[in-house]
Amino acid sequence: MAAASAQEKAGMSLPVGLWLTREADGPVARRGAQIFTQRQWQRAVVALGHRLLAQPQQKWALCFEDSYLFSIALLAALHVGKIPVIPGHCRESLLQEQSSEFDAALSDSALALDCPVIQLTADDAEEADLAALPPIDPLAFVVLFTSGSTGAPAQVIKPLSCLDEEVRWLADRWGERLAGCTVIASVSHQHLYGLSFRIFLPLALGLPFDSRQVYYSEQLSAQQASLKFALISSPAFLRRLDRSLAAPDCRLIVSAGGPLPWRSAQEVCAWLKQPVDEIYGSTETGVLATRTRNREGELWQPFSNVAFSQDAQQRWWATSPLIPQAEGLQLDDKLQFAPGGFQLCGRYDRIVKIEDKRVSLSEIERRLLALPQIVDAVALSVSRPERNGIGVVLVLDASYDENQLTQLKRQWRHELHQWLEPVAMPRFWRIVETIPHNSQSKRAWPQIQELFYAAR
């Protein structure tokens, strides 16, 4: 107890092992008008922890829509030495495919799985008064998954020490702006970004968080007017905000998952009266750099303990206290450094072969986004029996009829011919309202590819 009090008085973030020792009884989480207090949360964690101590299974999948219940399951599992496995989703069919990754599951829904499932509700431990739980093992970790752009989920082991360190960096950067805020999020806690920013950050700083994910602008606009908020979001959500609605009082807007177009950054700032703070990183690396979008060409600023280096093949590597591997990790991004920071210049894994020629999909996307009518773009290789070619999915700045689109495509081809080889010119075009994204704000490649096979 004393350790927690001393750190809180110093204004520091608490490591996860001390969260249960916080003495204050303010709100931990909100669900609309409903408030969950620190004592309620502590009782629920302790009650579930004792329940898990009686279970032989070691690896527990955490599958929750509600962030408050997720936080209870996470902390209870950690305190009793279980391994939290965070699949990235709550879909039964996919969980069945990943069933070899866990022994049992904790959820806020009645999952039908071929393993034990404990379903939690907010009322499970209202009157619990149980003995304290064991301390969290200093070497404890959580298991996350990342699939990149190609399908099968890959396991990522994330030590709690790395998550605690990441929160310290975020608190050092935004602590003053976060003071008095409620954390709300349009991203899922089932992925590292949401886990770090939506769960670990508020619990480490003693800030309340909203247990519900924000999916629509209307939900954001309807937030309680008397509260201040920190919005944890993604480029996909920020791009489609309805700025005709009343704006909530956001003191911090964070975006991650991909670069936010400058036009969208300007529109968000005009509506919420705050510039967007972007995060660059990945599930494997944790946060690497950040930038505040005050201008279009804003450079990324590495966090102070992050170092970048190039290997003999000119590929970039990152090392930091958030990366368990001593040698660091190789990045898929091309970086260009300048005095004061760096720019992202595409990805190494976005090269395809068309008619035996190497074509950069990132370059095609970059050239498309430079055209005035195009708000968002994705390029991919499309296979046809007669010939492979480049397909592009575009989001436009307005609605155009068929004749207007024909004229625009003619103009776009003329412009693109200045930059692209004939083999790299888009052959298949699809116009959509929004590029398909998954809950992690990554491009949903199966849905994108389906756009080219639903209609020939």
C-alpha positions as CSV (number, residue, x, y, z in Angstrom):
1,M,0.0,0.0,0.0
2,A,2.8,2.4,0.9
3,A,4.5,1.9,-2.4
4,A,1.4,2.9,-4.4
5,S,0.8,6.0,-2.3
6,A,4.4,7.2,-2.6
7,Q,4.4,6.8,-6.4
8,E,1.0,8.5,-6.8
9,K,2.1,11.5,-4.6
10,A,5.1,11.8,-7.0
11,G,2.7,11.9,-10.0
12,M,4.1,8.8,-11.5
13,S,2.3,5.9,-13.2
14,L,1.8,2.7,-11.2
15,P,3.1,-0.5,-12.6
16,V,0.5,-3.2,-13.1
17,G,1.6,-5.1,-9.9
18,L,0.5,-2.2,-7.8
19,W,-2.9,-1.4,-9.3
20,L,-4.8,-3.3,-6.7
21,T,-3.1,-1.3,-3.9
22,R,-4.5,2.1,-5.0
23,E,-6.2,3.6,-1.9
24,A,-8.5,6.1,-3.6
25,D,-12.1,5.1,-4.3
26,G,-12.9,7.2,-7.3
27,P,-14.3,5.9,-10.5
28,V,-12.3,3.3,-12.4
29,A,-14.6,3.0,-15.3
30,R,-17.9,4.3,-16.7
31,R,-20.6,2.7,-18.8
32,G,-22.9,5.5,-19.7
33,A,-24.3,6.9,-16.5
34,Q,-23.2,3.8,-14.6
35,I,-19.9,4.2,-12.6
36,F,-17.6,1.5,-11.3
37,T,-15.5,2.5,-8.3
38,Q,-12.0,1.4,-7.4
39,R,-13.3,-0.8,-4.5
40,Q,-15.9,-2.5,-6.8
41,W,-13.2,-3.2,-9.3
42,Q,-10.7,-4.5,-6.6
43,R,-13.4,-6.8,-5.1
44,A,-14.2,-8.2,-8.6
45,V,-10.6,-8.8,-9.4
46,V,-9.9,-10.6,-6.1
47,A,-13.1,-12.7,-6.4
48,L,-12.3,-13.8,-9.9
49,G,-8.7,-14.5,-8.9
50,H,-9.7,-16.9,-6.2
51,R,-12.1,-18.6,-8.7
52,L,-9.2,-19.0,-11.2
53,L,-6.9,-20.4,-8.5
54,A,-9.3,-23.4,-8.3
55,Q,-9.0,-24.0,-12.0
56,P,-6.2,-26.2,-13.4
57,Q,-6.0,-24.6,-16.8
58,Q,-3.0,-22.3,-17.4
59,K,-3.6,-20.4,-20.6
60,W,-6.9,-18.3,-20.6
61,A,-8.2,-16.6,-23.6
62,L,-9.7,-13.1,-22.8
63,C,-12.6,-12.4,-25.2
64,F,-14.5,-9.3,-24.1
65,E,-16.5,-6.5,-25.7
66,D,-16.6,-4.6,-22.4
67,S,-13.3,-3.0,-21.3
68,Y,-14.2,-2.9,-17.6
69,L,-14.8,-6.7,-17.4
70,F,-11.7,-7.3,-19.6
71,S,-9.6,-5.4,-17.1
72,I,-10.9,-7.5,-14.2
73,A,-10.1,-10.7,-16.1
74,L,-6.7,-9.5,-17.1
75,L,-5.6,-8.5,-13.6
76,A,-7.1,-11.6,-11.9
77,A,-5.3,-13.9,-14.3
78,L,-2.0,-12.2,-13.9
79,H,-2.2,-12.2,-10.1
80,V,-2.8,-15.9,-9.9
81,G,-0.1,-16.9,-12.3
82,K,-2.3,-17.7,-15.3
83,I,-1.3,-16.6,-18.9
84,P,-3.7,-14.1,-20.5
85,V,-4.1,-14.9,-24.2
86,I,-5.7,-12.0,-26.1
87,P,-6.9,-13.3,-29.5
88,G,-7.7,-10.0,-31.1
89,H,-11.4,-10.8,-31.5
90,C,-14.4,-12.5,-29.9
91,R,-15.7,-14.5,-32.9
92,E,-16.5,-18.1,-32.1
93,S,-15.5,-19.6,-35.4
94,L,-12.1,-18.0,-35.3
95,L,-11.6,-18.9,-31.7
96,Q,-12.2,-22.5,-32.6
97,E,-9.5,-22.3,-35.2
98,Q,-7.1,-20.8,-32.5
99,S,-8.2,-23.3,-29.8
100,S,-4.7,-24.8,-29.6
101,E,-3.4,-21.4,-28.3
102,F,-5.4,-21.6,-25.0
103,D,-6.9,-24.0,-22.4
104,A,-10.0,-22.1,-21.3
105,A,-11.7,-18.7,-21.9
106,L,-13.0,-15.7,-19.9
107,S,-15.7,-13.7,-21.6
108,D,-18.6,-11.4,-21.2
109,S,-20.7,-13.5,-23.6
110,A,-21.8,-17.1,-23.6
111,L,-19.2,-18.6,-26.0
112,A,-19.7,-22.1,-27.3
113,L,-16.2,-23.4,-27.3
114,D,-14.6,-26.9,-26.8
115,C,-13.0,-25.8,-23.6
116,P,-14.1,-24.4,-20.2
117,V,-15.6,-20.8,-20.4
118,I,-16.3,-18.5,-17.5
119,Q,-18.7,-15.7,-18.3
120,L,-18.4,-12.5,-16.3
121,T,-20.9,-9.9,-15.4
122,A,-20.5,-6.5,-13.6
123,D,-22.4,-7.9,-10.5
124,D,-20.2,-11.0,-9.9
125,A,-18.4,-9.6,-6.9
126,E,-20.5,-6.9,-5.3
127,E,-20.1,-8.4,-1.8
128,A,-16.8,-10.2,-2.2
129,D,-14.4,-9.9,0.7
130,L,-11.7,-12.4,0.1
131,A,-8.0,-12.8,1.1
132,A,-5.5,-10.9,-0.9
133,L,-4.2,-12.4,-4.2
134,P,-0.6,-13.4,-4.7
135,P,1.7,-10.7,-6.2
136,I,2.2,-10.7,-10.0
137,D,5.3,-12.5,-11.1
138,P,7.9,-10.0,-12.3
139,L,8.4,-12.1,-15.4
140,A,4.7,-12.3,-16.3
141,F,3.6,-11.7,-19.8
142,V,0.5,-11.6,-22.1
143,V,0.1,-13.3,-25.4
144,L,-1.1,-11.1,-28.3
145,F,-1.5,-11.8,-32.0
146,T,-0.6,-10.0,-35.2
147,S,-1.3,-11.0,-38.8
148,G,0.2,-8.2,-40.8
149,S,-1.3,-8.2,-44.3
150,T,-1.3,-11.9,-45.1
151,G,-3.6,-13.9,-42.9
152,A,-2.7,-16.4,-40.2
153,P,-2.3,-14.8,-36.8
154,A,1.2,-14.8,-35.4
155,Q,1.8,-15.0,-31.6
156,V,3.6,-12.1,-29.9
157,I,4.8,-12.5,-26.3
158,K,4.6,-9.1,-24.5
159,P,6.3,-8.9,-21.1
160,L,4.4,-6.8,-18.5
161,S,7.7,-5.0,-17.8
162,C,7.5,-3.7,-21.4
163,L,3.9,-2.5,-21.1
164,D,4.7,-0.8,-17.8
165,E,7.7,1.0,-19.4
166,E,5.6,2.1,-22.4
167,V,3.0,3.6,-20.1
168,R,5.8,5.6,-18.3
169,W,6.8,7.1,-21.6
170,L,3.2,8.0,-22.5
171,A,2.6,9.5,-19.0
172,D,5.8,11.6,-19.3
173,R,4.7,12.9,-22.6
174,W,0.9,13.5,-22.0
175,G,0.5,13.4,-18.2
176,E,-0.5,17.1,-17.8
177,R,-3.0,16.9,-20.7
178,L,-4.5,13.7,-19.4
179,A,-5.1,15.0,-15.9
180,G,-8.9,14.9,-15.1
181,C,-9.7,13.1,-18.4
182,T,-11.9,10.1,-19.0
183,V,-10.3,7.8,-21.6
184,I,-12.6,6.8,-24.5
185,A,-11.7,4.7,-27.5
186,S,-12.8,3.7,-30.9
187,V,-10.3,0.8,-31.0
188,S,-10.5,-2.6,-29.3
189,H,-8.6,-3.5,-26.1
190,Q,-8.1,-6.9,-27.8
191,H,-5.0,-5.5,-29.7
192,L,-1.9,-3.9,-28.3
193,Y,-2.7,-0.3,-29.1
194,G,-6.1,-0.5,-27.3
195,L,-4.6,-2.6,-24.5
196,S,-1.8,-0.1,-23.8
197,F,-3.7,3.2,-24.3
198,R,-7.3,2.2,-23.3
199,I,-6.5,-0.2,-20.3
200,F,-2.9,0.2,-19.1
201,L,-2.6,4.0,-19.4
202,P,-5.8,5.0,-17.4
203,L,-5.3,2.2,-14.8
204,A,-1.7,3.2,-14.3
205,L,-2.5,6.9,-13.9
206,G,-5.7,6.4,-11.9
207,L,-7.9,7.8,-14.7
208,P,-11.4,6.5,-15.4
209,F,-12.1,4.8,-18.8
210,D,-15.3,4.2,-20.7
211,S,-16.0,0.5,-20.9
212,R,-17.7,0.7,-24.2
213,Q,-16.0,1.1,-27.6
214,V,-17.1,4.1,-29.7
215,Y,-18.1,3.0,-33.2
216,Y,-19.9,6.1,-34.5
217,S,-19.6,9.9,-34.5
218,E,-23.0,10.0,-32.8
219,Q,-21.6,8.1,-29.8
220,L,-18.7,10.4,-29.5
221,S,-20.9,13.5,-29.7
222,A,-23.2,12.1,-27.1
223,Q,-20.5,11.9,-24.4
224,Q,-21.3,13.7,-21.1
225,A,-20.8,17.4,-21.6
226,S,-19.4,18.0,-18.1
227,L,-16.5,15.6,-18.7
228,K,-13.1,16.0,-20.3
229,F,-11.9,13.2,-22.6
230,A,-8.8,11.6,-24.1
231,L,-9.8,10.0,-27.4
232,I,-7.8,6.9,-28.4
233,S,-8.6,6.4,-32.0
234,S,-7.5,5.3,-35.5
235,P,-7.2,7.0,-38.9
236,A,-10.2,5.1,-40.2
237,F,-12.5,6.4,-37.5
238,L,-11.1,10.0,-37.6
239,R,-11.5,10.2,-41.4
240,R,-15.2,9.5,-41.2
241,L,-16.2,11.8,-38.3
242,D,-19.4,13.7,-38.7
243,R,-18.3,17.2,-38.0
244,S,-21.8,18.6,-38.1
245,L,-22.5,17.1,-34.6
246,A,-21.6,18.8,-31.3
247,A,-18.0,18.2,-30.4
248,P,-17.1,16.6,-27.0
249,D,-14.4,18.2,-24.8
250,C,-11.3,16.3,-25.9
251,R,-8.0,17.4,-24.4
252,L,-6.0,14.7,-26.2
253,I,-6.6,12.9,-29.5
254,V,-4.3,9.9,-30.3
255,S,-4.3,8.1,-33.6
256,A,-2.4,4.9,-34.5
257,G,-2.6,2.1,-37.0
258,G,-1.4,4.1,-40.0
259,P,-0.6,7.7,-41.0
260,L,-3.5,10.1,-40.8
261,P,-4.0,12.1,-44.1
262,W,-3.2,15.7,-43.6
263,R,-6.7,16.8,-44.7
264,S,-8.3,14.6,-42.1
265,A,-5.9,15.9,-39.4
266,Q,-6.9,19.4,-40.2
267,E,-10.6,18.6,-40.1
268,V,-10.3,16.8,-36.7
269,C,-8.4,19.7,-35.3
270,A,-11.0,22.2,-36.5
271,W,-13.8,20.2,-34.9
272,L,-12.2,19.1,-31.6
273,K,-10.0,22.2,-31.1
274,Q,-6.9,20.0,-30.6
275,P,-4.2,18.7,-33.0
276,V,-4.0,15.0,-33.4
277,D,-1.1,13.2,-31.8
278,E,-0.1,10.2,-33.9
279,I,1.8,7.1,-32.8
280,Y,4.2,5.0,-34.9
281,G,4.9,1.5,-33.8
282,S,3.6,-2.1,-34.0
283,T,2.5,-5.0,-31.8
284,E,6.0,-6.4,-31.9
285,T,7.9,-3.2,-31.2
286,G,5.5,-1.2,-29.0
287,V,5.6,2.6,-29.5
288,L,8.6,3.9,-31.5
289,A,7.8,7.5,-32.3
290,T,5.1,10.2,-32.2
291,R,4.2,13.5,-33.9
292,T,1.7,16.2,-33.3
293,R,0.0,17.1,-36.6
294,N,0.5,20.9,-36.8
295,R,1.6,20.8,-40.5
296,E,1.5,18.4,-43.4
297,G,5.1,17.3,-43.5
298,E,5.5,16.9,-39.7
299,L,8.4,14.7,-38.8
300,W,8.1,11.7,-36.6
301,Q,10.0,12.1,-33.3
302,P,11.5,8.9,-31.8
303,F,10.9,8.3,-28.1
304,S,14.1,9.1,-26.2
305,N,15.1,5.5,-25.6
306,V,14.4,4.2,-29.1
307,A,17.3,3.8,-31.5
308,F,17.2,3.1,-35.3
309,S,20.0,1.6,-37.4
310,Q,20.5,0.1,-40.8
311,D,21.8,-3.3,-41.8
312,A,23.9,-4.2,-44.8
313,Q,20.8,-4.5,-46.9
314,Q,19.8,-0.9,-45.9
315,R,16.8,-2.3,-43.9
316,W,16.0,-0.4,-40.7
317,W,16.1,-2.0,-37.3
318,A,14.7,-0.6,-34.0
319,T,16.0,-1.3,-30.5
320,S,14.3,0.0,-27.3
321,P,13.4,-1.1,-23.7
322,L,10.0,-2.1,-25.1
323,I,11.6,-4.7,-27.4
324,P,12.6,-7.9,-25.5
325,Q,15.0,-9.0,-28.2
326,A,18.5,-7.6,-27.5
327,E,19.3,-7.3,-31.2
328,G,16.1,-5.3,-31.8
329,L,13.6,-5.9,-34.6
330,Q,13.7,-5.3,-38.3
331,L,11.0,-2.9,-39.6
332,D,8.9,-3.3,-42.6
333,D,8.9,0.5,-43.2
334,K,11.3,2.6,-45.1
335,L,12.5,5.6,-43.1
336,Q,14.1,8.8,-44.2
337,F,15.8,10.8,-41.5
338,A,16.3,14.5,-41.4
339,P,17.4,17.0,-38.7
340,G,14.7,16.7,-36.1
341,G,13.0,13.4,-37.0
342,F,12.1,11.1,-39.9
343,Q,9.5,10.5,-42.5
344,L,7.8,7.2,-43.4
345,C,8.4,6.4,-47.1
346,G,6.5,3.2,-47.8
347,R,6.9,-0.4,-46.8
348,Y,9.3,-3.0,-48.0
349,D,6.7,-5.7,-48.0
350,R,4.5,-3.9,-50.6
351,I,6.4,-5.1,-53.6
352,V,4.6,-7.4,-56.2
353,K,5.6,-8.8,-59.5
354,I,3.5,-8.0,-62.6
355,E,4.6,-9.5,-65.9
356,D,8.0,-10.3,-64.2
357,K,8.5,-6.7,-63.2
358,R,8.7,-5.6,-59.6
359,V,6.0,-3.0,-58.8
360,S,5.7,-0.9,-55.6
361,L,2.1,-0.9,-54.4
362,S,3.1,1.8,-51.9
363,E,4.3,4.0,-54.7
364,I,1.0,3.6,-56.6
365,E,-0.9,4.5,-53.5
366,R,1.3,7.6,-52.9
367,R,0.7,8.8,-56.5
368,L,-3.0,8.2,-56.2
369,L,-3.3,10.1,-53.0
370,A,-1.6,13.1,-54.6
371,L,-4.6,13.5,-57.0
372,P,-7.1,16.1,-55.8
373,Q,-10.3,14.0,-55.8
374,I,-8.9,10.9,-54.0
375,V,-9.2,10.9,-50.2
376,D,-7.9,7.3,-49.6
377,A,-6.5,4.6,-51.8
378,V,-5.2,1.0,-51.6
379,A,-3.5,-0.9,-54.4
380,L,-3.1,-4.7,-54.8
381,S,-2.3,-7.3,-57.4
382,V,-5.4,-8.8,-59.0
383,S,-5.1,-12.2,-60.8
384,R,-7.2,-12.9,-63.9
385,P,-7.0,-16.0,-66.2
386,E,-5.9,-13.8,-69.1
387,R,-3.6,-11.4,-67.3
388,N,-2.5,-10.1,-63.8
389,G,-2.8,-6.4,-63.1
390,I,-3.0,-3.7,-60.5
391,G,-6.3,-3.1,-58.8
392,V,-7.1,0.0,-56.8
393,V,-9.8,0.8,-54.3
394,L,-10.5,4.5,-54.0
395,V,-12.4,6.7,-51.6
396,L,-13.4,10.0,-53.3
397,D,-14.1,13.5,-51.9
398,A,-17.7,13.6,-53.4
399,S,-20.2,11.5,-55.3
400,Y,-19.7,11.3,-59.0
401,D,-22.0,9.8,-61.7
402,E,-20.8,7.3,-64.2
403,N,-19.9,9.9,-66.9
404,Q,-17.9,11.9,-64.4
405,L,-16.1,8.9,-63.2
406,T,-15.1,8.0,-66.8
407,Q,-13.7,11.4,-67.3
408,L,-11.9,11.3,-63.9
409,K,-10.3,8.0,-64.7
410,R,-9.0,9.4,-68.0
411,Q,-7.5,12.4,-66.1
412,W,-6.0,10.1,-63.4
413,R,-4.4,7.8,-66.0
414,H,-2.9,10.9,-67.7
415,E,-1.4,12.1,-64.4
416,L,-0.2,8.7,-63.3
417,H,1.7,8.1,-66.6
418,Q,4.1,10.8,-65.5
419,W,5.2,8.6,-62.6
420,L,4.3,4.9,-63.2
421,E,5.5,2.4,-65.7
422,P,2.8,1.0,-68.0
423,V,2.8,-2.4,-66.1
424,A,2.1,-0.5,-62.8
425,M,-0.9,1.5,-64.1
426,P,-4.1,0.5,-62.4
427,R,-6.2,-1.9,-64.6
428,F,-9.1,-2.6,-62.2
429,W,-10.9,0.2,-60.4
430,R,-13.3,0.1,-57.4
431,I,-14.9,3.2,-55.8
432,V,-16.1,2.7,-52.2
433,E,-17.3,4.9,-49.4
434,T,-14.7,3.5,-46.9
435,I,-11.7,1.2,-47.4
436,P,-12.5,-2.0,-45.4
437,H,-10.6,-2.1,-42.1
438,N,-10.6,-4.6,-39.3
439,S,-11.0,-3.8,-35.6
440,Q,-7.3,-3.0,-35.3
441,S,-7.6,-0.3,-38.0
442,K,-5.5,-2.4,-40.4
443,R,-6.7,-3.0,-43.9
444,A,-9.0,-5.9,-44.1
445,W,-7.3,-7.7,-47.1
446,P,-9.9,-10.5,-47.6
447,Q,-12.7,-7.9,-47.9
448,I,-10.6,-5.7,-50.2
449,Q,-9.7,-8.7,-52.5
450,E,-13.4,-9.7,-52.6
451,L,-14.2,-6.3,-54.3
452,F,-12.5,-7.6,-57.4
453,Y,-14.2,-10.9,-57.6
454,A,-17.8,-10.0,-56.7
455,A,-18.2,-8.5,-60.1
456,R,-16.0,-8.9,-63.2
